[in-house]
Protein backbone atom coordinates (compact mmCIF):
# COMPACT_ATOMS: atom_id res chain seq x y z
CA UNK A 1 0.00 0.00 0.00
CA UNK A 2 2.89 2.37 0.78
CA UNK A 3 4.36 1.64 -2.65
CA UNK A 4 1.01 2.29 -4.28
CA UNK A 5 0.57 5.67 -2.53
CA UNK A 6 4.12 6.62 -3.45
CA UNK A 7 3.55 5.90 -7.15
CA UNK A 8 0.30 7.84 -7.53
CA UNK A 9 1.92 11.27 -8.15
CA UNK A 10 4.38 9.76 -10.65
CA UNK A 11 1.70 7.76 -12.42
CA UNK A 12 -0.87 10.51 -12.97
CA UNK A 13 1.39 12.70 -15.05
CA UNK A 14 0.49 14.50 -18.24
CA UNK A 15 2.44 12.11 -20.45
CA UNK A 16 0.88 8.99 -18.94
CA UNK A 17 -2.61 10.46 -19.13
CA UNK A 18 -2.01 11.38 -22.78
CA UNK A 19 -0.96 7.80 -23.52
CA UNK A 20 -4.11 6.48 -21.82
CA UNK A 21 -6.28 8.99 -23.70
CA UNK A 22 -4.79 7.88 -27.03
CA UNK A 23 -5.32 4.24 -26.05
CA UNK A 24 -8.93 4.95 -25.05
CA UNK A 25 -9.55 6.65 -28.39
CA UNK A 26 -8.03 3.66 -30.22
CA UNK A 27 -10.25 1.30 -28.22
CA UNK A 28 -13.37 3.29 -29.04
CA UNK A 29 -12.41 3.78 -32.69
CA UNK A 30 -11.77 0.13 -33.53
CA UNK A 31 -14.97 -0.87 -31.71
CA UNK A 32 -17.24 1.64 -33.44
CA UNK A 33 -15.71 1.26 -36.91
CA UNK A 34 -15.72 -2.54 -36.74
CA UNK A 35 -19.24 -2.79 -35.32
CA UNK A 36 -20.75 -0.22 -37.70
CA UNK A 37 -19.26 -1.87 -40.79
CA UNK A 38 -20.22 -5.27 -39.40
CA UNK A 39 -23.79 -4.10 -38.81
CA UNK A 40 -24.12 -2.85 -42.40
CA UNK A 41 -22.73 -6.09 -43.83
CA UNK A 42 -24.93 -8.12 -41.46
CA UNK A 43 -27.97 -6.34 -42.89
CA UNK A 44 -26.90 -7.39 -46.38
CA UNK A 45 -26.26 -10.94 -45.19
CA UNK A 46 -29.72 -11.20 -43.64
CA UNK A 47 -31.31 -9.87 -46.83
CA UNK A 48 -29.47 -12.50 -48.89
CA UNK A 49 -30.27 -15.19 -46.34
CA UNK A 50 -33.99 -14.51 -46.69
CA UNK A 51 -33.91 -14.68 -50.48
CA UNK A 52 -36.72 -17.03 -51.51
CA UNK A 53 -36.58 -19.66 -54.23
CA UNK A 54 -34.71 -22.87 -54.89
CA UNK A 55 -32.04 -21.08 -56.92
CA UNK A 56 -31.01 -19.13 -53.80
CA UNK A 57 -30.56 -22.27 -51.66
CA UNK A 58 -26.73 -22.29 -51.98
CA UNK A 59 -26.68 -18.59 -51.05
CA UNK A 60 -28.79 -19.23 -47.96
CA UNK A 61 -26.56 -22.15 -46.95
CA UNK A 62 -23.45 -19.95 -47.23
CA UNK A 63 -25.05 -17.22 -45.09
CA UNK A 64 -26.21 -19.64 -42.41
CA UNK A 65 -22.83 -21.40 -42.38
CA UNK A 66 -21.00 -18.10 -41.95
CA UNK A 67 -23.14 -17.07 -38.96
CA UNK A 68 -22.95 -20.46 -37.25
CA UNK A 69 -19.20 -20.78 -37.89
CA UNK A 70 -18.10 -17.40 -36.57
CA UNK A 71 -20.47 -17.49 -33.60
CA UNK A 72 -18.67 -20.59 -32.35
CA UNK A 73 -15.09 -19.37 -32.70
CA UNK A 74 -13.42 -17.38 -29.90
CA UNK A 75 -12.74 -13.81 -30.91
CA UNK A 76 -9.03 -14.15 -30.12
CA UNK A 77 -8.76 -17.01 -32.63
CA UNK A 78 -10.44 -14.83 -35.26
CA UNK A 79 -7.91 -12.07 -34.51
CA UNK A 80 -4.98 -14.41 -35.11
CA UNK A 81 -6.54 -15.88 -38.25
CA UNK A 82 -7.07 -12.41 -39.71
CA UNK A 83 -3.55 -11.36 -38.67
CA UNK A 84 -1.81 -14.28 -40.40
CA UNK A 85 -4.05 -14.16 -43.46
CA UNK A 86 -3.70 -10.40 -44.01
CA UNK A 87 0.03 -10.40 -43.39
CA UNK A 88 0.44 -13.21 -45.92
CA UNK A 89 -1.27 -11.04 -48.53
CA UNK A 90 -0.15 -7.57 -47.38
CA UNK A 91 2.82 -7.65 -45.01
CA UNK A 92 2.61 -3.89 -44.40
CA UNK A 93 -1.04 -3.88 -43.31
CA UNK A 94 -1.67 -1.78 -40.21
CA UNK A 95 -2.66 -3.45 -36.96
CA UNK A 96 -5.63 -1.08 -36.78
CA UNK A 97 -6.97 -2.48 -40.07
CA UNK A 98 -6.42 -6.05 -38.91
CA UNK A 99 -8.27 -5.38 -35.65
CA UNK A 100 -11.17 -3.69 -37.47
CA UNK A 101 -11.51 -6.59 -39.93
CA UNK A 102 -11.51 -9.12 -37.09
CA UNK A 103 -14.16 -7.17 -35.17
CA UNK A 104 -16.18 -6.75 -38.35
CA UNK A 105 -16.19 -10.50 -39.06
CA UNK A 106 -17.28 -11.21 -35.50
CA UNK A 107 -19.89 -8.45 -35.44
CA UNK A 108 -21.50 -9.66 -38.68
CA UNK A 109 -22.22 -13.08 -37.19
CA UNK A 110 -23.77 -11.72 -33.98
CA UNK A 111 -25.70 -8.73 -35.31
CA UNK A 112 -27.08 -10.80 -38.19
CA UNK A 113 -29.20 -12.78 -35.74
CA UNK A 114 -30.29 -9.54 -34.05
CA UNK A 115 -31.37 -8.07 -37.39
CA UNK A 116 -33.09 -11.27 -38.48
CA UNK A 117 -35.05 -11.39 -35.23
CA UNK A 118 -36.07 -7.77 -35.68
CA UNK A 119 -37.27 -8.29 -39.24
CA UNK A 120 -39.21 -11.39 -38.25
CA UNK A 121 -40.91 -9.48 -35.42
CA UNK A 122 -42.85 -7.41 -37.96
CA UNK A 123 -46.27 -8.99 -38.64
CA UNK A 124 -46.46 -10.94 -41.88
CA UNK A 125 -49.56 -8.99 -42.80
CA UNK A 126 -47.32 -5.98 -43.43
CA UNK A 127 -45.36 -7.95 -46.00
CA UNK A 128 -48.53 -9.26 -47.63
CA UNK A 129 -49.93 -5.75 -47.84
CA UNK A 130 -46.73 -4.54 -49.50
CA UNK A 131 -46.92 -7.36 -52.03
CA UNK A 132 -50.52 -6.44 -52.76
CA UNK A 133 -49.26 -2.94 -53.60
CA UNK A 134 -46.78 -4.48 -56.09
CA UNK A 135 -43.74 -3.40 -54.10
CA UNK A 136 -40.53 -5.28 -54.83
CA UNK A 137 -38.85 -7.39 -52.16
CA UNK A 138 -36.17 -4.73 -51.75
CA UNK A 139 -38.78 -2.00 -51.31
CA UNK A 140 -40.77 -4.14 -48.90
CA UNK A 141 -37.74 -4.88 -46.74
CA UNK A 142 -36.21 -1.41 -46.56
CA UNK A 143 -39.34 0.77 -46.78
CA UNK A 144 -41.93 -1.29 -44.90
CA UNK A 145 -40.35 -3.94 -42.68
CA UNK A 146 -37.06 -2.40 -41.57
CA UNK A 147 -38.49 0.92 -40.27
CA UNK A 148 -40.86 -1.05 -38.04
CA UNK A 149 -38.07 -3.39 -36.89
CA UNK A 150 -35.69 -0.67 -35.65
CA UNK A 151 -37.12 -0.67 -32.08
CA UNK A 152 -36.25 -4.38 -31.85
CA UNK A 153 -32.88 -4.15 -33.63
CA UNK A 154 -31.19 -1.03 -32.25
CA UNK A 155 -31.12 -1.66 -28.44
CA UNK A 156 -29.45 -5.11 -28.57
CA UNK A 157 -27.09 -3.90 -31.31
CA UNK A 158 -25.87 -1.08 -29.09
CA UNK A 159 -25.61 -3.51 -26.18
CA UNK A 160 -23.42 -5.73 -28.35
CA UNK A 161 -21.16 -2.79 -29.25
CA UNK A 162 -20.88 -1.78 -25.58
CA UNK A 163 -19.96 -5.31 -24.53
CA UNK A 164 -17.42 -5.46 -27.31
CA UNK A 165 -15.53 -2.46 -25.94
CA UNK A 166 -14.31 -4.82 -23.24
CA UNK A 167 -13.48 -7.57 -25.73
CA UNK A 168 -11.16 -5.25 -27.66
CA UNK A 169 -8.64 -6.00 -24.92
CA UNK A 170 -7.95 -9.20 -26.84
CA UNK A 171 -6.49 -7.31 -29.81
CA UNK A 172 -3.68 -6.20 -27.51
CA UNK A 173 -2.32 -9.72 -28.06
CA UNK A 174 -1.26 -8.71 -31.58
CA UNK A 175 0.19 -5.36 -30.51
CA UNK A 176 -2.68 -2.94 -31.06
CA UNK A 177 -2.08 0.09 -28.84
CA UNK A 178 -5.41 0.03 -27.03
CA UNK A 179 -6.07 0.36 -23.30
CA UNK A 180 -4.97 -3.09 -22.16
CA UNK A 181 -1.76 -2.90 -24.18
CA UNK A 182 -0.92 0.49 -22.67
CA UNK A 183 -1.67 -0.94 -19.24
CA UNK A 184 0.83 -3.73 -19.83
CA UNK A 185 3.44 -1.20 -20.91
CA UNK A 186 2.93 0.93 -17.80
CA UNK A 187 3.00 -2.12 -15.58
CA UNK A 188 6.29 -3.22 -17.18
CA UNK A 189 7.71 0.23 -16.33
CA UNK A 190 7.41 -0.66 -12.65
CA UNK A 191 4.07 0.85 -11.74
CA UNK A 192 1.81 -1.11 -9.43
CA UNK A 193 -0.52 -3.50 -11.22
CA UNK A 194 -3.37 -2.44 -8.95
CA UNK A 195 -2.81 1.21 -9.82
CA UNK A 196 -2.38 0.62 -13.55
CA UNK A 197 -5.19 -1.81 -14.21
CA UNK A 198 -7.49 -0.10 -11.73
CA UNK A 199 -7.11 3.01 -13.89
CA UNK A 200 -7.60 0.92 -17.05
CA UNK A 201 -10.80 -0.53 -15.58
CA UNK A 202 -12.04 3.01 -14.87
CA UNK A 203 -11.26 4.01 -18.48
CA UNK A 204 -13.31 1.08 -19.81
CA UNK A 205 -16.18 2.14 -17.57
CA UNK A 206 -15.97 5.75 -18.79
CA UNK A 207 -16.10 4.54 -22.40
CA UNK A 208 -18.92 2.04 -22.03
CA UNK A 209 -21.29 3.68 -19.53
CA UNK A 210 -22.35 6.63 -21.76
CA UNK A 211 -23.04 4.20 -24.61
CA UNK A 212 -25.14 2.10 -22.24
CA UNK A 213 -27.16 5.19 -21.32
CA UNK A 214 -27.53 5.99 -25.03
CA UNK A 215 -28.87 2.50 -25.67
CA UNK A 216 -31.36 2.79 -22.83
CA UNK A 217 -32.48 6.20 -24.08
CA UNK A 218 -32.98 4.94 -27.63
CA UNK A 219 -34.84 1.89 -26.37
CA UNK A 220 -37.30 4.09 -24.46
CA UNK A 221 -37.55 6.58 -27.32
CA UNK A 222 -38.27 3.92 -29.93
CA UNK A 223 -40.69 2.04 -27.69
CA UNK A 224 -42.74 5.14 -26.80
CA UNK A 225 -44.80 5.43 -30.00
CA UNK A 226 -45.73 1.75 -29.89
CA UNK A 227 -46.68 2.03 -26.23
CA UNK A 228 -48.76 5.08 -26.91
CA UNK A 229 -50.59 3.29 -29.70
CA UNK A 230 -51.28 0.31 -27.48
CA UNK A 231 -52.49 2.44 -24.61
CA UNK A 232 -54.64 4.76 -26.69
CA UNK A 233 -58.27 4.59 -25.65
CA UNK A 234 -61.37 5.24 -27.71
CA UNK A 235 -63.07 8.43 -26.67
CA UNK A 236 -66.84 8.61 -26.82
CA UNK A 237 -68.55 11.88 -27.67
VENHUUR-V448093 format. One record per pair of residues at least 12 apart in sequence whose C-alpha atoms are under 10 Angstrom apart, sorted by sequence separation. I is the first residue (numbers start at 0). J is the second residue. D is the distance in Angstrom with one decimal. If there is no record, write none. Layout:
<<I:J:D> <I:J:D>>
This chain:
<<47:59:6.8> <48:60:7.9> <82:94:8.1> <85:97:7.2> <127:139:9.4> <167:179:8.6> <168:180:7.6> <171:183:9.2> <182:194:9.7> <183:195:8.3> <46:59:9.8> <48:61:8.4> <49:62:9.5> <84:97:9.6> <126:139:6.6> <129:142:9.5> <165:178:9.7> <182:195:5.9> <183:196:8.5> <44:58:9.6> <45:59:9.2> <47:61:9.7> <48:62:5.7> <82:96:9.6> <83:97:9.5> <125:139:8.7> <126:140:8.2> <129:143:7.4> <165:179:9.6> <181:195:9.2> <182:196:6.2> <44:59:9.1> <47:62:7.5> <48:63:7.2> <81:96:9.9> <82:97:6.0> <85:100:9.6> <128:143:9.6> <129:144:9.4> <181:196:9.8> <182:197:9.5> <46:62:9.8> <81:97:6.4> <82:98:8.2> <179:195:9.7> <182:198:8.6> <44:61:9.7> <45:62:7.8> <80:97:9.9> <81:98:8.2> <126:143:7.6> <179:196:8.1> <182:199:6.6> <44:62:6.4> <45:63:9.2> <79:97:9.3> <81:99:9.9> <82:100:9.4> <125:143:7.3> <126:144:7.2> <178:196:9.4> <181:199:8.7> <182:200:9.8> <44:63:9.1> <78:97:7.6> <79:98:9.6> <81:100:7.3> <82:101:8.4> <125:144:7.3> <180:199:10.0> <78:98:6.8> <81:101:6.1> <178:198:9.8> <179:199:7.0> <41:62:9.8> <44:65:9.4> <45:66:10.0> <77:98:9.7> <78:99:9.5> <80:101:8.5> <81:102:9.9> <123:144:9.3> <178:199:6.5> <179:200:9.2> <44:66:9.3> <78:100:8.5> <79:101:8.6> <118:140:8.3> <121:143:9.3> <122:144:8.8> <125:147:9.7> <178:200:9.1> <77:100:9.5> <78:101:5.3> <81:104:9.3> <121:144:6.4> <77:101:6.1> <78:102:8.0> <120:144:9.2> <121:145:8.5> <178:202:8.0> <179:203:9.6> <41:66:9.5> <76:101:9.5> <77:102:8.5> <119:144:8.7> <121:146:9.7> <122:147:9.6> <178:203:8.1> <75:101:8.9> <78:104:9.6> <118:144:6.3> <119:145:9.8> <121:147:6.7> <74:101:7.9> <77:104:8.1> <78:105:9.5> <117:144:9.1> <118:145:6.3> <120:147:8.8> <121:148:6.3> <74:102:8.0> <77:105:7.7> <117:145:8.0> <118:146:9.4> <120:148:6.9> <118:147:8.2> <119:148:8.2> <74:104:9.5> <117:147:8.6> <118:148:5.5> <121:151:9.5> <74:105:7.0> <114:145:9.1> <117:148:5.0> <118:149:8.6> <120:151:7.8> <73:105:9.2> <116:148:8.7> <117:149:7.1> <119:151:9.9> <120:152:9.8> <72:105:8.9> <115:148:9.5> <117:150:8.0> <118:151:8.4> <70:104:9.8> <71:105:10.0> <114:148:8.2> <117:151:5.1> <118:152:8.2> <69:104:7.6> <70:105:7.3> <114:149:8.7> <116:151:7.9> <117:152:5.2> <165:200:9.5> <168:203:9.9> <69:105:6.3> <70:106:9.2> <116:152:7.7> <117:153:9.0> <69:106:9.2> <70:107:9.4> <71:108:9.6> <114:151:8.3> <115:152:8.6> <66:104:9.6> <69:107:8.7> <70:108:6.0> <113:151:8.2> <114:152:5.6> <165:203:6.9> <65:104:9.4> <66:105:9.0> <69:108:6.0> <70:109:6.7> <113:152:6.0> <114:153:8.7> <164:203:7.4> <165:204:9.2> <66:106:9.9> <68:108:8.3> <69:109:8.4> <112:152:9.6> <113:153:8.7> <164:204:9.6> <66:107:7.6> <67:108:7.4> <111:152:9.9> <113:154:9.7> <114:155:9.5> <165:206:9.6> <65:107:9.1> <66:108:4.5> <67:109:9.4> <110:152:8.7> <113:155:7.1> <114:156:8.5> <161:203:9.9> <164:206:7.9> <165:207:8.4> <65:108:7.0> <66:109:7.3> <110:153:9.9> <113:156:7.0> <164:207:6.9> <64:108:9.8> <66:110:9.5> <163:207:9.3> <63:108:9.3> <66:111:7.4> <110:155:8.5> <111:156:9.7> <161:206:8.5> <162:207:7.8> <62:108:9.4> <66:112:8.1> <110:156:6.4> <113:159:9.7> <161:207:5.6> <109:156:8.9> <110:157:9.9> <160:207:9.0> <161:208:8.2> <63:111:9.8> <161:209:9.4> <162:210:10.0> <62:111:9.6> <110:159:7.9> <158:207:9.6> <161:210:6.4> <162:211:9.3> <106:156:9.5> <109:159:8.2> <110:160:9.6> <160:210:8.6> <161:211:6.7> <160:211:9.4> <158:210:8.3> <106:159:8.4> <157:210:7.5> <158:211:6.9> <161:214:9.1> <106:160:8.5> <157:211:7.6> <158:213:9.8> <157:213:8.3> <158:214:6.9> <106:163:9.0> <154:211:9.4> <157:214:5.8> <158:215:9.2> <156:214:8.7> <157:215:9.2> <154:213:9.1> <155:214:8.2> <154:214:5.5> <155:215:10.0> <157:217:9.4> <102:163:8.7> <153:214:7.8> <154:215:7.2> <157:218:9.8> <37:99:9.4> <41:103:9.4> <45:107:9.7> <154:216:9.1> <33:96:9.4> <36:99:8.9> <37:100:8.8> <40:103:8.6> <41:104:9.4> <44:107:8.2> <48:111:9.8> <154:217:6.9> <155:218:9.1> <36:100:9.1> <37:101:9.8> <39:103:9.7> <40:104:9.2> <43:107:9.7> <44:108:9.2> <102:166:9.5> <153:217:7.8> <154:218:5.5> <33:98:8.0> <34:99:8.4> <37:102:7.6> <38:103:8.1> <41:106:7.9> <42:107:8.4> <45:110:9.6> <46:111:9.7> <102:167:8.3> <153:218:7.5> <154:219:9.3> <29:95:7.1> <33:99:4.7> <34:100:9.8> <36:102:9.3> <37:103:4.4> <38:104:9.9> <40:106:9.2> <41:107:4.7> <45:111:6.1> <49:115:8.9> <152:218:9.6> <28:95:9.3> <29:96:8.5> <32:99:6.7> <33:100:6.7> <35:102:9.9> <36:103:6.3> <37:104:6.6> <39:106:9.9> <40:107:6.4> <41:108:7.1> <44:111:7.0> <45:112:8.1> <48:115:9.2> <150:217:8.3> <151:218:8.4> <154:221:9.2> <29:97:9.8> <30:98:9.0> <31:99:9.0> <32:100:9.4> <33:101:7.8> <34:102:6.7> <35:103:8.0> <36:104:9.3> <37:105:7.7> <38:106:6.7> <39:107:8.2> <40:108:9.7> <41:109:8.4> <42:110:8.3> <43:111:8.9> <45:113:9.7> <46:114:9.6> <99:167:9.9> <102:170:9.4> <150:218:6.7> <153:221:9.0> <29:98:6.9> <30:99:7.5> <33:102:5.1> <34:103:5.8> <37:106:5.1> <38:107:6.0> <41:110:6.2> <42:111:6.5> <45:114:7.2> <46:115:8.7> <98:167:8.5> <101:170:9.0> <149:218:9.7> <150:219:9.0> <25:95:8.4> <29:99:5.5> <32:102:8.7> <33:103:4.5> <34:104:9.1> <36:106:8.5> <37:107:4.6> <38:108:9.3> <40:110:9.4> <41:111:4.7> <42:112:9.7> <44:114:9.8> <45:115:6.2> <150:220:8.7> <151:221:8.8> <28:99:9.0> <29:100:9.3> <31:102:9.5> <32:103:8.2> <33:104:8.3> <34:105:8.6> <35:106:8.6> <36:107:8.4> <37:108:8.4> <38:109:9.0> <39:110:9.3> <40:111:8.5> <41:112:8.5> <42:113:9.7> <44:115:9.6> <45:116:10.0> <98:169:9.6> <99:170:9.7> <150:221:5.2> <151:222:8.8> <29:101:9.9> <30:102:7.2> <31:103:9.8> <33:105:8.9> <34:106:5.7> <35:107:9.5> <37:109:9.1> <38:110:6.1> <39:111:9.5> <41:113:9.3> <42:114:6.7> <46:118:9.8> <98:170:6.4> <149:221:7.8> <150:222:6.3> <29:102:7.8> <30:103:9.0> <33:106:7.4> <34:107:8.0> <37:110:7.7> <38:111:7.5> <41:114:7.6> <42:115:8.4> <45:118:9.2> <97:170:9.2> <98:171:9.4> <149:222:9.8> <150:223:9.7> <29:103:9.5> <33:107:9.4> <37:111:8.9> <41:115:9.2> <147:221:9.9> <38:113:9.7> <95:170:9.4> <98:173:8.8> <150:225:9.2> <30:106:9.8> <34:110:8.8> <38:114:8.7> <94:170:9.0> <97:173:9.3> <98:174:9.9> <94:171:9.9> <98:175:7.6> <97:175:9.2> <147:225:9.9> <94:173:7.7> <95:174:9.6> <96:175:10.0> <94:174:7.3> <95:175:6.7> <94:175:5.9> <95:176:8.8> <93:175:9.3> <94:176:8.9> <95:177:9.8> <51:136:9.9> <50:136:9.0> <46:136:9.6> <46:137:8.6> <75:166:9.1> <78:169:8.2> <79:170:9.0> <82:173:7.9> <74:166:8.1> <75:167:9.5> <78:170:6.8> <74:167:9.3> <75:168:9.7> <76:169:9.8> <79:172:8.9> <46:140:8.1> <75:169:6.0> <78:172:8.9> <79:173:7.7> <46:141:9.8> <74:169:7.8> <75:170:7.3> <78:173:8.0> <74:170:9.1> <75:171:9.9> <75:172:8.3> <75:173:9.6> <42:145:10.0> <38:156:8.2> <35:156:9.7> <34:156:8.9> <34:157:9.3> <34:159:8.6> <35:160:8.8> <34:160:6.4> <33:160:9.3> <34:161:9.9> <31:160:7.2> <34:163:8.6> <30:160:6.9> <31:161:9.3> <30:161:8.6> <30:162:9.8> <31:163:9.4> <27:160:9.9> <30:163:6.8> <31:164:8.7> <27:161:9.7> <30:164:6.0> <29:164:8.9> <30:165:9.4> <27:163:9.8> <28:164:9.7> <30:166:9.1> <26:163:9.9> <27:164:6.9> <30:167:7.1> <26:164:6.9> <29:167:8.0> <26:165:8.9> <26:166:9.8> <27:167:8.9> <23:164:10.0> <26:167:6.6> <29:170:9.9> <25:167:9.8> <26:168:8.2> <26:170:9.5> <26:171:10.0> <29:175:9.9> <29:177:9.1> <26:175:9.1> <28:177:9.8> <25:175:8.5> <26:176:8.3> <27:177:8.8> <25:176:7.1> <26:177:5.1> <27:178:9.7> <24:176:9.9> <25:177:5.5> <26:178:6.5> <22:175:9.1> <23:176:9.2> <24:177:7.9> <25:178:7.9> <26:179:9.2> <22:176:6.0> <23:177:6.4> <24:178:8.8> <21:176:8.4> <22:177:4.3> <23:178:5.7> <21:177:7.9> <22:178:4.8> <23:179:9.4> <19:176:9.7> <20:177:9.6> <21:178:8.5> <22:179:8.3> <18:176:9.4> <19:177:8.4> <20:178:8.6> <22:180:8.2> <23:181:9.5> <18:177:9.6> <19:178:6.6> <22:181:6.7> <18:178:9.0> <19:179:9.6> <21:181:9.4> <22:182:9.3> <19:180:10.0> <19:181:6.8> <18:181:7.4> <19:182:8.2> <18:182:9.8> <15:181:9.5> <19:185:9.8> <18:185:9.7> <15:185:8.4> <10:185:8.8> <23:199:9.1> <27:203:9.5> <22:199:9.9> <26:203:9.0> <19:198:9.2> <23:202:7.0> <27:206:7.3> <10:190:7.3> <19:199:8.1> <22:202:9.6> <23:203:7.9> <26:206:8.9> <27:207:9.0> <9:190:9.0> <10:191:9.4> <20:202:8.8> <23:205:9.5> <24:206:9.1> <6:189:9.4> <7:190:9.0> <19:202:8.3> <23:206:7.7> <6:190:6.8> <7:191:9.3> <10:194:8.4> <6:191:7.6> <10:195:8.3> <3:190:8.2> <4:191:9.8> <7:194:7.7> <11:198:9.8> <2:190:9.1> <3:191:6.2> <6:194:8.3> <7:195:9.8> <2:191:7.7> <3:192:9.2> <3:193:8.0> <4:194:9.2> <0:191:9.7> <3:194:6.8> <0:193:9.9>>
